[in-house]
Amino acid sequence: MNDPLLMRGAKTALFLGLTTAIISPVLFSMVGYVLVRTTWKGRTALDTLFWISSSIPGILASLGLLWVVLGTSWLVPLYGTIYVLMLVMILQGKLLSTQMTKAVYVQMRSDLEEAARVPGVGWIRTYIKVWLPLMMPTLVRIGTLNFVFAAQTTSAIILLSTSETRMLAMLALEMMSRSNVKELEAAGIISLMITFMTLGVALVLRKFGLTVGVRQDMKEKKSAPVEDPAPLGARAPH
């Protein structure tokens, strides 16, 4: 526990996991909206591209991103930083986030969106006021899954991380590759830490997901006390 690499790896894993859990569902829910609710050209190609890119093994995807970073002059300073790993984590959850939000858009009718467009409300405000409350429970579930996957990933970032941005999973993998018994025991303890961390965050996000969304608002309205109507004699005459 006194090893600085351990605490640094825990902070990196927690930061990347939470960043992926927040940004990826919201970002790719917009992509899901484009795929389902619009008639733009190239929608099928974009959906196919997501499926094909997700079928590539993580180590090959990491190698491709490494070539992109090192082959682009203005991206070279970002190599090994937390920002490159953040980009990798967000892209890693693209297929799950897109497909789950697509399922939500397909199941819901567009009447509420059309009603919001009638008085001239723009797309951004419609998305925030209409779609986000309806999709919030699903987005919380997607964020939970993305956090779990991000905290345990190794192959997608193995070529892009350094000693300064090494996650717990990478540290455990490095210790397991050694033949020292103490290193194997330490790797097992780190694996338990990853399990407890992901379980704790998942329970917190699940509890948060039960308190948001339209369903919770309806429960609160039903549980609110109903005011008694005014007596008949107290009513104003027509």
N, C-alpha and C positions, 0 to 999 in steps of 0.2 A: 504493500500500500504506500510505501515511501518512495517508490520509483516514480520519478517525474514523467517518464514515458507513459505510465499507466494513467495518471490523472489527465495528461494531455490528450491521450487517445480517447478517454471517456468524454471529455469536453467536445472533442471533434466529432465523435459519433453522435452525441446528443444534439449538437448544433446542426449537423448535416441531416439527421433524421427529422428534426422538427422543421427545418427549412423545406425539406422535401414534402413533409406532411401538409404544410400550409400552401406552398406555391403550386405544386404539381396538380392537385385536384381542381383548384380554381382556374389555372391556366388551360388545362386540357379539357375542362368542362366547356370552355369557349370553343375549343376545336370540335368537341362533340356537338355543340349547337350548330356549327357550320356544316357538319356532315349530315345532320338530320333536318334542320329547319330551313336551310337555304338551298338554292338551286345553282350555286356557283359551279363553274366548270373546274374540273380537277379534283372534285371531292373524292371520287372513287380512287384516283391515283394517290391522294394523300392517305386515305384509309389503308390502301394496299402497302404503301411505304411504311406505315407504322407496323403492320404485321410482319413484313419482311425484315425490317431492322430489329424487331424483337426476337426473331428466330436466330440471329447471329450470336454465337457464344460470347460470353462476357470478355474473355481475354482478347478475342479478335476485335471486339468493339473498342476495348481499351487501347489496343495497338493502333487502330484507325484514328482515334482521337489524339493519340500521342503524335502521330504523323502530322495531323492537322495543326496541333499546337506548335510543334517544333518547325513545321514548314511555313508558318505564317509569322512574319517578322514582328508584328504588333501583339501577337499572342505568346511569344517566347517568354516575356517576363512573368506571365501568369502560370508557367509550368510549376507544379508542385505546391501551388497556393490553394487556399480553401475555396476560391472562386471556381477553379476548374473542377474540383470535386463536387461542388454544388451543382454545376451544370450537368455533370455526369449523372448525379443522383436524380435530378429533376427529369432528365431524359429517360432514365431507366423506368420511371413510373408512367410513361406516356400511354402504353397500350392498356394497362389496367384502368387508368383514370378515364381514358377516352371511351372504352367499351362500356364501362359501368354507367357513365353519364349518358351515353347514347341510349342505353336501355331505359333510363328515366325519361328522356325526351320523347321516346317512342310511346311510352305509356301515358303521357300527359297530353291533353289536347292543347291547342294553341289559342283557345278562346280568351284566357286571361291576358295573354300577350297582345292579342288584337284589341281587347278592351283598353289596354294601357296605351296603345298606339293611336286610338281614336282622338283623345285630347291633344295629341302632338308630343307625347313623351318619347324621348330618344331611346336608342337601343341600350345604351349603358345604364340609364336609370331603370329601364324595364328589366334588365338583367339583374340589377341589384335589388329592386323592389319586388319582383315577381318570381324570377327563377331561383335566385339564391335561397329564399326562405323555403321554397318547395323542395329544393335539392339538398338542403343542409344536412339532414341525417345521412344521406348517401355520401356526401362529401366528407363527413367525419369518418365514415367507415373506410373510404378510400384513403384518407390521410393516415388512419391507423395502420392499414396494410402497407402503405408506402414507408411509414416509419420503421415497421418491423423488417421489411426487406432492405431498407437503407442501412440500418444498424448492423446487419449481418453480412452485407455484401463484401466481397474481396476481389473477385476476378475483374470487375468493371473498373476498379481504381488502382489495381496493383502496379500498373506502369505509370500512373500519374501522381502518386503520392510520394512524399518524402518522409524523413524522420520527424519533421515538424508537423506534418498533417497525417500522421499514421493513426488509423482508427483502431479500436479494440480488436476487431476481427482480424485485421492485418497483424497486430502484435501477437495474437494467439496463434495465427498460422505460422509466423516466424519462429515462435518457441516450439511448436510441434514438429518443425522440420529438424530440430536438433535432437541428439541422442541422449542428452542429459536428463536424468530422471526429475531433477528439480525444475527444469524448464518445462517438462511435460505436466508436472503438477501445477505450475503457474499458469500454463495454457488452459488447464481445466478450470481453474478458479476464474480466469478471465471469461471463459465461455459461460460460466454461471452468472457472472456480472452482467454479461450481455443479455442473458435470458431474463434476469430479474428486472433489468432496465426496460427492456421491451415490454415485459408483462405489466410493469407499473404504468408506463406511458399509455399502453393500450387500455388499461382499466380507467385511467383518467379521461382519455378521449371518449371512451364508451359512455361514461357518466355524463360527459358534456354533450354528447350526441343525443342523449335522451331528454335533454332540457331545451333543445333548439328545434326549430322547424314549425311548420303549420300545425301539426298534430298537437304539439305542446301548447301552442296558443289557443287551440280549440278547447283543450282540457282546462286551461286557466279561465276561459270565458264561462265554461259550464260550471266550474266550482265557485265562480264569483256570486255573491248574494244578489238576488233580484229584488229591486225596489218595489214596494207595494204601490199599486196605482192609487191615484188620488181618489178620495170619496166622491160618490156620485153628486152629492150636493155641493162639493167644492169645485166642481168643474165649471169652467167659464161657459156661459151660454153662447150658442152659435150666432 
